[in-house]
Amino acid sequence: MYKVFFNEVPVIITSNRNKVSGNKRSKIIDLKDCNPDGIFDLLSEKKTIDALVCSGSDQQENFETFKKQFIFIEAAGGVVFNAQNQLLVIKRLGKWDLPKGKREKGESIEDCAVREVSEECGIPEPAIMEKLPETYHVYKLKGKYVLKCTYWFKMKSEGIQRLKPQTEEDISEVKWMELNDIQYFKSNTYASIGDLINAIDL
């Protein structure tokens, strides 16, 4: 199953729509309607849609066809914990987020994730512990649709760190957040980030 966020609403591409769980008010759409213009039109007209489900016999083939309609960008980031099991979070443009950024040419996904965490938060290179689920979201740039895939890694940062926000990337705050405050974080973050947090065993 692939979950791609359009304006904070998930579009679920699957081979078995019966496995899509939850109590969301979802709408089933045909493969021919699983295109950016059609999806945005549906979301603007139907304010009550909580999810769109695009199902077909071959999930991977459907996703590859879907992906070809976009400029595809890869990024990577970290879900970073310290020795006190606090979560590293940033505030960017008024919303809570996790450190991440675009992959550079020739750079591995792992190196990208570590570099972005270090650059955006001002800490030495954290250690990768395990790979986490990737997230997908769509946005428009200069009149063209972009599909961004962000690869995530659980990381550990040792020692006492002096955090420094990368202000040139519009980051105004970096902090270690107690896991007891995670609902506060989720109340003002992006749907894809909230979905990632829900998938992690905190």
N, C-alpha and C positions, 0 to 999 in steps of 0.2 A: 504494500500500500504506500502510495506517495501522497503527501499532504502539502499543498502549495497555497500560501496565503496571498489573497488579493484584498487589499484594504481591510486587513484584520479578519477576513472571512476565509475559512479553509475550503479549498477545492480538493476533493479526495479522488485520486485516480486508483482504481482497484479492479481486480478481476472477480471479486465477490462482494457485492454491495451488502449482502446479509451479514458480513463480518464487521461492518462499520457500526461501532457501538456508540452508546450515549443517547441522551434524550434531546439532542438538538433538533430543531425544526429544519430538516434537510430537504433538498430538492434533487431529484434524479435528472440528469441531463444527458442527451445523446452525445456520442463521440463527435459528431459534426458541430455541435455547439460548444465543444470544449476548446475554445479559442479565446484569446484575450478580449477581443471586442464583444463577443457574445457573453462572456462571463461578466465583464464590467457592466454591460447593459442590464443583465439580470439583477445584479446587486444594486444598481441604482433604482430599478423599478420596484423591487421587492425588498422593502426594508426589514421584513420579518425573517428573511433567510439567514439561518445560522451556519449552514454548510451546503455545498454543492457536491454531489456524488456523480462521478463520471466512470461508469463501469463498462468493461469489455472482456473478451475472452483471454486476451494476452496483455497483462498489466504492463510488462516491460516495453513491449512494442508500442502500446498506447502512450506511455510516458515519453518514449523517444520521439514519436510523432508530435506530441504536444510541445516538447522542448525545442523542436526545430522552428517554432513560430516566434522565438525570442532571441535576443542577444543573450548568450549564456555567460555568466560570470561566476568564478569560483572564489570563495573566501574561506577563512578559517579563524577559529577563536578558541578560548579556553573557559572552562568552568573550574575556577581555581580556588583551592582551599588552603588555609594555613594550618599551623600546628594546633591551633585552638579550634579547628573545624569551622572557621568563619568563611564566608563566601566573598570573593572579590567581585565588587560591582562598580559600575560607572554610571554617571548621569550625563546623558548626551541630549542636547536640545530639549531639556526639560523632562525626559523620560529615563527611567532606570533601564540599564542595558548590561550586557556582558562584553568584555573586550574581544574584538574581532576586526578583521580587515581583509582587503583584497589580496589574493595570491599574486606574487610577482612572477614574471616569466622565468621559467627554469627552476623555480622554488618548489620544494616538496610541500605537501599539505601540512605535515608536522612542523617543518621549519617556519612556515607562514604563521601557524597558530602561536608558536612560542615567541616569534618576533613581534607579532601584534600585541600580545599581552605585555611584553616588555616595553614596547614603545608607548602604548596607550596608558599604562599605569606606572611606569617608571621603576619597575622592579627588575632584579636580575632574572635570568632565564629560569622559568619554572620547569619542573620535571613532569613529563607526560606519564600519566598512570594508565589510562585506557581510552579507547575511542568511544564516542557517544553518538547518538543518532544525528544525522544532518538535518538542517532545516532549509526550507525553500520559501522565497517570497518574490512577488512581482511588483515592479514599479515602472514608471515611465520616465525616460531620460531623453530630452531633446526630441520628443515626439515618437520615440521608439520604445517598445516594450522590452524590459530587461527581466530575465529570470536569474536570481542569485541563489546559488547553492552554498550554504555555509557548513563546513565540516567542523565538528566540535570534539574537544578532548577534555577529559577530566585531568586536572593538573594539581600538583602540590608545590607550594612555595615554602621554603624553610627559612627559619630565622626571623628577626625583626626587620620589617621592610618599611622604608620611608616612601610612601606613595606620592606620585606626582602625576596629575592629569595632563594628557596631551591636548593642550588648549587649541592648537591649530586644527585638531580634528573635532572641534566643538564639544570637547569633554570638559565639563565644569567641576566635576567631583569624582573622586575615587575613594572607596572605603571598603573596609572589611565589615561585612554584615552578619549579625548573629542569625542562625537558622530560625530562631523564634520569630524573626521579623520578615520571613520570606513572603508572607501574605501581603505585607506592606509593599514589598518589592513588586509582587505580581499585580497589585492594584494599579500600578502606573508603569507598565512595561508593554512591549509589543506582544501580540498574540503568539507569534512563533517562538519567542523567548519563554513565555509562560508555558507553552506546550513542551518545550525542552525541559524546563525545570520539573514539570509534572512527571516526565519520563525517567527522572533520575532518583535513585534511592538516597535521599539526603539523610 
